[in-house]
Amino acid sequence: MPHSNTVLWPLFALAAWTMFMILHLAFRRVRAFLRREARIDQFALGESGPLSQQVILANRNYMNLLEMPILFYVVGVMAYAAGIEATWFVALAWTYVALRVLHSIVHVTYNHVLHRFALFAASNVVLVGMWLLLAIQLHARGS
């Protein structure tokens, strides 16, 4: 039986944000190179040698968006495959996306560690909640 794809939109949104952040990283790297703040060989292995904080933070944030969010993509696809259309699940998914976007903004702007940590921790609590609630929902169905 066909079901709604509403649960997939937060996944698309986070993927789009991740793509935006890699463009942001590329911009910062090119700008550093053009300003002679970095040599091209400093990017051969990711980042090496002394680089501006702007470049380092953009790179680290992009890497963050490829680490924990993989569990978000998996739980979202599992929910979709299982036909989970619950409003609570979609709301949690959008909350996760919002927290990750805010985390990125803090990370690449003023980079206050406690603010960044609070957003990161909150996003992880939401993610754990998504996994637990999906497991409970599937268990209740007898799947």
For each residue, the residues with C-beta under 8 A, 3 or more apart:
1: 83
2:
3: 80 83 85
4: 7 85
5: 8 9 80
6: 9 85 90
7: 4 10 11 76 79 80 84 85 89 90 93
8: 5 11 12 76 80
9: 5 6 12 13 90
10: 7 13 14 76 90 93 94 96 97
11: 7 8 14 15 72 73 76 77 93
12: 8 9 15 16
13: 9 10 16 17 94 97
14: 10 11 17 18 65 69 72 73 96 97 100
15: 11 12 18 19 73
16: 12 13 19 20
17: 13 14 20 21 65 97 100 101 104
18: 14 15 21 22 62 65 66 69
19: 15 16 22 23
20: 16 17 23 24
21: 17 18 24 25 58 61 62 65 104 108
22: 18 19 25 26 62
23: 19 20 26 27
24: 20 21 27 28 58 62 108
25: 21 22 28 29 55 58 59 61 62
26: 22 23 29 30
27: 23 24 30 31
28: 24 25 31 32 52 54 55 58
29: 25 26 32 33 38 43 55 58
30: 26 27 33 34
31: 27 28 34 35
32: 28 29 35 37 38 51 52 54 55
33: 29 30 36 37 38 39 40
34: 30 31
35: 31 32
36: 33
37: 32 33 51 52 55
38: 29 32 33 42 43 49 51 52 55
39: 33 42 49
40: 33 43 44
41: 44
42: 38 39 47 48 49 51
43: 29 38 40 46 47
44: 40 41 48
45: 48
46: 43 59
47: 42 43 51 55 56 59
48: 42 44 45
49: 38 39 42
50:
51: 32 37 38 42 47 55 56
52: 28 32 37 38 55 56
53: 56 57 111
54: 28 32 57 58 108
55: 25 28 29 32 37 38 47 51 52 58 59
56: 47 51 52 53 59 60
57: 53 54 60 61 107 108 111
58: 21 24 25 28 29 54 55 61 62 108
59: 25 46 47 55 56 62 63
60: 56 57 63 64 107
61: 21 25 57 58 64 65 103 104 107 108
62: 18 21 22 24 25 58 59 65 66
63: 59 60 66 67
64: 60 61 67 68 103 104 107 120
65: 14 17 18 21 61 62 69 100 104
66: 18 62 63 69 70
67: 63 64 70
68: 64 71 72 123 124 127
69: 14 18 65 66 72 73 100
70: 66 67 73 74
71: 68 74 75 127 131
72: 11 14 68 69 75 76 93 96 127 130
73: 11 14 15 69 70 76 77
74: 70 71 77 78
75: 71 72 78 79 127 130 131 134
76: 7 8 10 11 72 73 79 80 93
77: 11 73 74 80 81
78: 74 75 81 82 134
79: 7 75 76 82 84 89 130 134
80: 3 5 7 8 76 77 83 84
81: 77 78
82: 78 79 134 137 138 141 143
83: 1 3 80
84: 7 79 80 89 134 137
85: 3 4 6 7 89 90
86: 89 90 137
87: 90 91
88: 91 92 133
89: 7 79 84 85 86 92 93 130 133 134 137
90: 6 7 9 10 85 86 87 93 94
91: 87 88 94 95
92: 88 89 95 96 126 129 130 133
93: 7 10 11 72 76 89 90 96 97 130
94: 10 13 90 91 97 98
95: 91 92 98 99 126
96: 10 14 72 92 93 99 100 123 126 127 130
97: 10 13 14 17 93 94 100 101
98: 94 95 101 102
99: 95 96 102 103 119 122 123 126
100: 14 17 65 69 96 97 103 104 119 123
101: 17 97 98 104 105
102: 98 99 105 106 119
103: 61 64 99 100 106 107 116 119 120 123
104: 17 21 61 64 65 100 101 107 108
105: 101 102 108 109
106: 102 103 109 110 111 112 115 116 119
107: 57 60 61 64 103 104 111 116
108: 21 24 54 57 58 61 104 105 111
109: 105 106
110: 106 115
111: 53 57 106 107 108 116
112: 106 115 116
113: 116 117
114: 117 118
115: 106 110 112 118 119
116: 103 106 107 111 112 113 119 120
117: 113 114 120 121
118: 114 115 121 122
119: 99 100 102 103 106 115 116 122 123
120: 64 103 116 117 123 124
121: 117 118 124 125
122: 99 118 119 125 126
123: 68 96 99 100 103 119 120 126 127
124: 68 120 121 127 128
125: 121 122 128 129
126: 92 95 96 99 122 123 129 130
127: 68 71 72 75 96 123 124 130 131
128: 124 125 131 132
129: 92 125 126 132 133
130: 72 75 79 89 92 93 96 126 127 133 134
131: 71 75 127 128 134 135
132: 128 129 135 136
133: 88 89 92 129 130 136 137
134: 75 78 79 82 84 89 130 131 137 138
135: 131 132 138 139
136: 132 133 139 140
137: 82 84 86 89 133 134 140 141
138: 82 134 135 141 143
139: 135 136 142 143
140: 136 137
141: 82 137 138
142: 139
143: 82 138 139
